[in-house]
């Protein structure tokens, strides 16, 4: 099954993912810093990288012409 989204939907999803990555990264980062837990800080970094990567992949998709 293929999911096809038009450009407006992909841009909207990418924007929301970028917001989620920022707020999630800040939240996990503060939690890790307050607990002095490097593993939570690493999780915050991985969360941010994953969301940003997915958002940029969505933005890189091109519409089928045909």
C-alpha positions, 0 to 999 in steps of 0.5 A: 500500500502506498501513501501519497500526499500532495505537497501541501500536506507533506510541508504541513507534516514536515513543519509539525515534525520539526516542532515536535522534534524541537519541543521533544528535544528540549523536554528530554534535554532538560529532563536529562540535564536535571537528572544528570543522566547522559542516556536521556541526553542521548535520547533527546539528541536521537529524537531530534535527529530522527524527526528532522531526518523524516521531515527532510525526507518528506520535503525531498519527495517529488510529486508524480507527474502523469 
